[in-house]
Amino acid sequence: MLGTEVRKILNTLEQFAAKVLILEAENEDLKRAVYIEKKRKKRGKSMFNTLRDNDLKAVFFNSAKIRQARELAILKNNKKTMQTEQKAIEKQERLIQKKAKAAEIAQRKFNKENARIQKAQDSTKEKAIKKRQSLLSRLYNEFKAISKSEPRG
């Protein structure tokens, strides 16, 4: 059997646990509501708002005003499309410049490596030439020594 104070503490804990569950459920519902609200399409302004006076009176539009509103809407749409296309063009140009720079760096690396290989080959050729020259001079000296020691006859 538990004491009265222990029962009070247990009841308080149960109440807190219930409140936590309720708050968590409410939090999830609010998150879901915010998500749904964000997903809703933003409604554009009416095309006649720009032609309307600031007076809150009834407004009648004749065909000329309707045509003007449509032309304004088309101009806005064209401007937005042109801006989007301009951004795409600029992005493409940046990509081309980036590729050109990468190609230039690769070309420099290639040239540097070719120069290093050429230098190594030249060095190897020079060593081979020097070796041949020393061998030839040694053979020539031996030949001279042999020819001097042989009696002529």
Number of C-alpha atoms within 10 A of each C-alpha: 5 6 7 9 9 11 12 11 11 12 12 12 12 12 12 12 12 12 12 12 12 12 12 12 12 12 12 12 12 12 12 12 12 11 11 10 11 10 9 8 7 8 6 6 8 10 15 17 10 12 15 15 10 8 7 7 8 6 11 8 12 9 9 9 14 14 12 15 19 14 13 16 16 12 12 12 12 12 12 12 12 12 12 12 12 12 12 12 12 12 12 12 12 12 12 12 12 12 12 12 12 12 12 12 12 12 12 12 12 12 12 12 12 12 12 12 12 12 12 12 12 12 12 12 12 12 12 12 12 12 12 12 12 12 12 12 12 12 12 12 12 12 12 11 11 11 11 10 9 8 7 6 3
